[in-house]
Amino acid sequence: MITPERGGRLYADVGSGLRYGEGRLTVRKAWIAASVAVGSALAFVMLLAVGVFLVAGNLVGGVGGGAAKALAKGAVPAAYQDLVQKWGNLCPAINPALLAAQLYQESGFNPKAQSHAAAQGIAQFIPGTWATHGVDGDGDGDRDVWDPNDAIPSAATYDCALAGYVKDVPGNLTENMLASYNAGAYAVIKYQGVPPYKETQNYVKRILSLEKSFAAPVGRVDPSRQAAGAIDYAQKKLGTPYLWGGNGTADQGGRFDCSGLTKAAYESVGITLPRVANDQYNAGPHPARDELLPGDLVFFSDDLTDSRAIRHVGIYVGGGYMIDAPRPGAVIRFDLIDTPDYFGATRVTEDGAKALPTTV
């Protein structure tokens, strides 16, 4: 679907949103000269892919940063960023990235979210828990579970209260707090640590993995071992026509939209990503522009303060270029990434992808 947007430009709905593709380098199959250019470009991409594989083999486990307090750029919607940054430092058991991971897991930062179990608001408090632990975070005289100005401070306060309950339990305080959030403080005290419940163990692992995708890296981000395979998959799709909602299935003629291509590329190396671009952004840590490596996912948005507004994604191949499925009427091709709507990047990790909720 083509939608008229700013200044009469035509933008294309590309799975998770809108993206325009004017002034791009297009890979065409026609004419001998173009074929030679494509062949050279593919050779360049394969060299990059081999290079990133070697880099990954040499650097994984050797350079990465430790825990970070600051939030990654745009990882939390701007309306809530100051709240999460402030209240995420309420006690030693939590940090802003951890609090952001919990909010994303619970509601996808949706202040109107309501579950079938009657959990409410951005932090998904059930009424009984809210009655006991809800706070008036903005000092306006009421405690409103639907108001993020109350709910986010209440989520942090509740985390810290749970940490207080289990502070004498052996092991990692943050892990014990998260386990208490899922299974109750009594279970953590009873088992003197994270209880042997699969659901609880998975919850702790999931939030700690998501935490990395919301934290601003304090050092170099480790390369991905799967990047070379993802690039190889994507470059084999060059020249394939775009299809909105395309997943590359036979009944769709093997066609893709932007996030369908990136999902399929990483699925080819055993990593399952969410379907839409703004959720794929949370599948790992976020390298800076000058630290990009081939295989990183690169994202684009008209709102550079909010990852939920991301509307396009491609696979970085080096040299300032990505492979992407840009819009209806175009083909999968090479495009420059340094445009005004460049939002940021994600280095996909298996644990990061597994941690993402199936629905947000």
C-alpha positions in Angstrom: 0.0 0.0 0.0 1.4 3.4 -1.0 0.6 6.2 1.4 1.1 10.0 0.7 3.1 11.5 3.4 5.2 14.6 3.9 5.6 17.1 1.1 3.8 14.8 -1.3 6.3 12.0 -1.2 5.1 8.5 -1.5 6.0 6.2 1.3 5.5 2.5 1.3 4.1 0.4 4.1 7.0 -2.1 4.7 5.8 -4.6 7.3 6.3 -2.4 10.4 5.7 1.0 8.9 6.6 3.4 6.1 9.8 4.0 4.1 10.7 5.9 1.0 13.3 4.9 -1.5 14.2 7.8 -3.7 17.7 8.4 -4.9 19.0 4.9 -4.1 21.5 2.7 -5.8 19.3 0.0 -7.5 20.6 -3.4 -8.5 19.1 -4.4 -11.9 19.4 -7.6 -13.8 19.3 -5.9 -17.2 22.3 -4.9 -19.4 25.7 -6.4 -19.2 27.3 -3.4 -17.4 24.8 -3.7 -14.6 25.4 -7.4 -14.3 29.1 -6.8 -14.0 28.5 -4.2 -11.3 26.2 -6.6 -9.4 28.8 -9.4 -9.6 31.5 -7.1 -8.2 29.2 -5.9 -5.4 28.3 -9.5 -4.5 32.0 -10.4 -4.3 32.5 -7.4 -2.1 29.7 -8.5 0.2 31.1 -12.0 0.4 34.5 -10.6 1.4 32.7 -8.6 4.1 30.8 -11.7 5.2 34.0 -13.7 5.5 35.6 -10.9 7.3 32.9 -10.5 9.9 33.0 -14.3 10.5 36.7 -14.1 11.2 36.3 -11.1 13.4 33.6 -12.8 15.4 35.7 -15.8 15.9 38.6 -13.7 17.2 36.7 -11.3 19.4 33.7 -13.0 20.9 34.3 -13.1 24.6 37.3 -10.8 24.3 36.0 -7.3 24.2 32.4 -6.5 25.4 31.4 -4.2 28.0 29.9 -4.8 31.5 26.6 -3.7 32.9 25.5 -0.3 31.9 23.2 2.2 33.7 22.4 4.5 30.8 19.7 3.7 28.3 20.4 3.0 24.7 19.4 5.8 22.4 15.7 5.7 21.6 15.3 2.2 23.2 12.6 3.6 25.5 9.9 6.0 24.1 10.8 9.6 24.8 7.7 10.1 26.9 9.0 7.6 29.4 12.7 7.8 29.1 13.3 10.3 32.0 11.0 8.3 34.3 12.8 5.0 33.5 16.2 6.6 33.9 15.3 8.1 37.2 13.4 5.3 38.8 15.7 2.6 37.4 18.3 3.8 39.8 16.1 3.5 42.9 18.0 0.6 44.5 21.1 -1.5 43.7 19.0 -4.5 42.5 17.8 -2.7 39.4 19.0 -0.3 36.7 17.2 1.7 34.0 17.9 -0.9 31.3 16.5 -3.7 33.5 13.4 -1.7 34.4 12.9 -0.9 30.6 13.2 -4.6 29.8 10.5 -5.5 32.3 8.1 -2.8 30.9 8.7 -3.9 27.4 8.2 -7.6 28.4 5.0 -6.7 30.2 3.3 -4.3 27.8 5.5 -3.1 25.0 5.4 0.3 26.7 1.6 0.5 26.1 0.0 2.4 29.0 -3.4 1.1 28.0 -2.5 -2.6 28.0 -4.8 -5.0 29.7 -4.4 -8.7 29.9 -7.0 -11.5 30.3 -5.7 -11.9 33.9 -6.8 -8.3 34.6 -3.2 -7.0 34.6 -3.4 -3.3 33.8 -1.3 -0.5 32.4 2.3 -0.1 31.2 3.6 -2.2 34.1 0.8 -4.7 34.1 -0.1 -4.6 37.8 -3.0 -6.8 38.9 -5.5 -4.9 41.2 -4.4 -6.6 44.4 -0.7 -5.9 43.9 -1.4 -2.3 42.9 -3.5 -1.8 46.0 -0.5 -2.7 48.1 2.5 -1.4 46.0 1.1 1.4 43.8 2.6 4.8 44.5 1.8 8.4 43.6 4.8 8.9 41.5 4.0 12.3 40.2 2.6 13.7 43.5 -0.8 14.7 42.1 -2.7 13.1 44.9 -3.8 9.9 43.3 -2.4 6.5 42.4 -3.5 5.7 38.8 -2.4 2.3 37.4 -3.1 3.7 33.9 -0.8 6.7 34.3 2.9 5.8 33.5 3.9 8.7 35.9 2.6 6.5 38.7 3.0 3.0 37.2 6.7 3.2 36.3 7.7 4.5 39.7 5.5 1.8 41.2 7.2 -0.9 39.2 10.6 0.2 40.4 9.4 0.5 44.0 7.9 -3.0 43.8 11.2 -4.4 42.4 13.1 -2.8 45.3 10.6 -4.1 47.8 11.0 -7.6 46.5 14.8 -7.2 46.6 14.5 -6.2 50.3 12.5 -9.4 51.0 15.3 -11.6 49.6 18.4 -9.5 50.4 19.7 -12.2 52.8 19.3 -15.1 50.2 22.6 -16.3 48.8 23.4 -15.6 45.2 22.8 -12.6 42.8 20.4 -10.1 44.3 19.0 -9.0 40.9 18.3 -12.6 39.8 16.6 -13.3 43.2 14.5 -10.2 42.8 13.4 -11.2 39.3 12.6 -14.7 40.5 10.5 -13.2 43.3 8.7 -11.1 40.8 7.7 -14.2 38.9 7.3 -16.9 41.6 7.0 -14.9 44.9 9.6 -14.0 47.5 8.6 -17.0 49.6 9.7 -19.5 46.9 13.1 -17.7 46.6 13.6 -17.8 50.4 12.5 -21.5 50.5 14.9 -22.6 47.8 17.6 -20.1 48.9 17.9 -18.7 45.3 16.1 -18.9 42.0 13.6 -21.7 42.5 13.7 -24.8 40.3 10.6 -23.7 38.2 11.2 -23.7 34.5 8.9 -20.7 34.0 10.8 -18.7 36.7 14.2 -19.6 35.4 13.2 -18.7 31.9 11.8 -15.4 33.1 15.0 -14.4 34.9 17.1 -15.3 31.8 14.7 -13.5 29.5 14.8 -10.2 31.4 18.5 -10.3 31.8 19.0 -10.8 28.1 16.5 -8.1 27.2 18.3 -5.8 29.6 21.3 -5.8 27.2 19.2 -4.5 24.3 18.0 -1.5 26.4 21.4 -0.6 27.8 23.8 1.8 26.1 27.0 -0.2 25.6 30.0 1.0 27.7 32.5 -0.8 25.4 32.7 -2.5 22.1 29.8 -4.8 21.3 30.8 -8.4 20.6 30.4 -9.4 16.9 27.8 -12.0 15.8 29.0 -15.4 14.7 25.8 -15.8 12.6 26.2 -12.5 10.6 28.0 -14.1 7.6 25.2 -16.6 7.0 22.5 -13.9 7.3 24.3 -11.8 4.7 24.8 -14.8 2.4 21.0 -15.4 2.5 20.1 -11.8 1.9 22.5 -11.3 -1.1 21.0 -14.4 -2.8 17.7 -12.5 -2.8 19.0 -9.4 -4.6 16.7 -8.5 -7.5 13.6 -10.2 -5.9 10.5 -8.0 -6.1 9.1 -6.4 -3.0 5.9 -7.7 -1.5 4.2 -6.0 1.5 3.8 -8.6 4.2 6.0 -11.0 2.2 7.8 -13.8 4.1 9.4 -15.4 1.0 7.0 -18.3 0.9 6.3 -20.2 -2.3 2.7 -18.9 -2.5 4.1 -15.4 -2.3 6.5 -16.0 -5.2 9.5 -15.9 -2.8 9.0 -12.2 -2.2 9.6 -10.2 1.0 9.0 -6.9 2.7 11.8 -5.3 4.8 11.3 -7.2 8.1 10.3 -10.4 6.3 13.7 -10.4 4.6 15.7 -9.8 7.8 13.6 -12.4 9.7 14.2 -15.0 7.0 17.9 -14.1 6.8 18.5 -14.8 10.5 16.1 -17.7 10.5 18.5 -19.3 7.9 21.2 -19.4 10.6 18.9 -20.6 13.4 17.8 -17.3 15.0 14.1 -16.5 15.1 13.3 -12.8 15.1 9.9 -11.2 15.6 8.0 -10.3 12.4 8.0 -6.5 12.6 11.0 -4.1 12.5 10.3 -2.3 15.7 10.4 -5.5 17.7 13.5 -6.8 15.8 15.3 -3.7 17.2 15.3 -5.3 20.7 17.0 -8.6 19.5 20.5 -7.6 20.9 22.7 -4.7 21.9 23.1 -1.5 19.8 26.5 -0.7 18.3 27.3 2.9 17.5 27.4 4.0 13.8 31.2 3.9 13.7 31.2 0.4 15.2 28.8 -1.2 12.7 29.8 -4.6 11.3 28.3 -6.5 8.4 25.3 -8.5 9.6 24.0 -5.8 12.0 20.4 -4.8 11.5 20.0 -1.1 10.7 16.8 0.7 11.4 15.0 3.9 10.1 12.2 6.0 11.6 10.6 9.4 11.3 10.8 9.7 15.2 14.4 9.3 16.2 13.4 9.3 19.9 11.2 6.2 19.9 12.1 2.7 18.8 8.4 1.8 18.7 8.1 4.2 15.7 10.7 2.3 13.6 9.3 1.6 10.1 12.1 0.1 8.1 15.0 -2.3 8.6 17.9 -3.7 6.5 21.0 -5.8 6.9 24.3 -3.8 7.0 26.9 -5.1 4.6 29.7 -2.6 5.1 30.9 0.5 3.3 27.8 2.5 4.3 25.4 0.1 2.5 22.7 -2.3 3.5 20.7 -4.9 1.7 17.0 -4.2 2.1 13.5 -4.6 0.6 12.6 -1.0 0.3 9.1 -0.5 -1.0 6.4 -1.7 -3.5 7.6 -1.5 -7.1 11.2 -1.9 -6.1 13.4 -5.0 -5.7 15.7 -6.2 -2.9 18.9 -4.2 -3.4 21.8 -2.2 -1.9 20.9 1.1 -0.3 22.9 3.7 1.6 22.2 3.8 5.4 23.3 7.4 6.1 20.0 9.1 5.6 18.2 11.6 7.9 15.9 8.9 9.1 18.7 6.5 10.3 17.6 5.4 13.8 20.3 3.0 14.9 21.5 -0.6 14.8 21.2 -3.9 16.5 23.7 -6.7 16.7 21.5 -9.7 16.8 22.2 -12.4 19.4 20.5 -15.7 19.9 19.8 -15.0 23.5 18.5 -11.5 22.7 16.1 -12.9 20.1 14.9 -15.7 22.3 14.1 -13.2 25.1 11.7 -11.2 23.0 8.0 -11.6 23.9 5.8 -13.2 21.3 3.3 -10.4 21.5 3.8 -6.8 22.8 
